[in-house]
């Protein structure tokens, strides 16, 4: 049983944090303030939906931009994902997403004709902590940013002396504890139902599907080369040690076969296809 629970909205999604360690009443409010401050700092750096973010500045002019220290793991993983998916997972997709309708106003209506984003090598050079933009571009870190922020909030909890906890940010889950917890795998056709369960003993499980943010012709997952949303897959779940990796791999699996990613990363996966057939890794511990 949780000794404390925090429920709130942030970065456009619902959060639930359960603390399983003993925590005094006077510790809860400072801990929540620390969590919210860290989330706001991350959002001010990487959000394409706010005018005062570093990402907003980058979109306006080429140049050298100093990124926060926490950018390094995320940018390096994005570069790996870009190469493994042949450019289909890229942070340079922001303008395309906005033009397709996933813009700051959440219009969910295509705004203008779509164009392929620039290639990484034509637009970006990253040498920590500096990001050199060779041309202005609206960056989007939606493929892995939420998962990474879940990991970062976990670090805030640990810094506050919490060792056993669960974080759920819109389906990106991180758990640290002594006993496994059971995670329901949401039916992509009916969010009130589950198609299975997964016993998570530690680490992260992240899900991705096109049923939450969907509008005519698109979901929140868009192929930047084909200029359309994938339709062959309904939902993906990945299990990895960190939410950053699990979140990124869940996106990558919409574009490449699992074996492409398994050659580099250790993870479990479940893929549900459009005809509701499924594929899962040999070590996937969940039950359908």
Secondary structure, 3 states (H helix, E strand, C coil): CCCEEEEEEECCEEEEEEECCCCCHHHHHHHHHHHHHHHHHHHHHHCCCCCCCHHHHHCCCCEEEECCCCHHHHHHHHHHHHHHCCCCCCHHHHHHHHHHCCCCCCCCCCCCCCCCCCCHHHHEEEECCEEEECCCCCCCCCCCHHHHHHHHHHHHHHHCCCCCEEEEECCEEEEECCCCEEEEEEECCEEEEEEEEEEECCEEEEEEECCCCEECCEECCCECCCCECCCCEEEEEEEECCHHHHHHHHHHCCCCCHHHHHCCCCCEEEEEECCCCEEECCCCCCEC
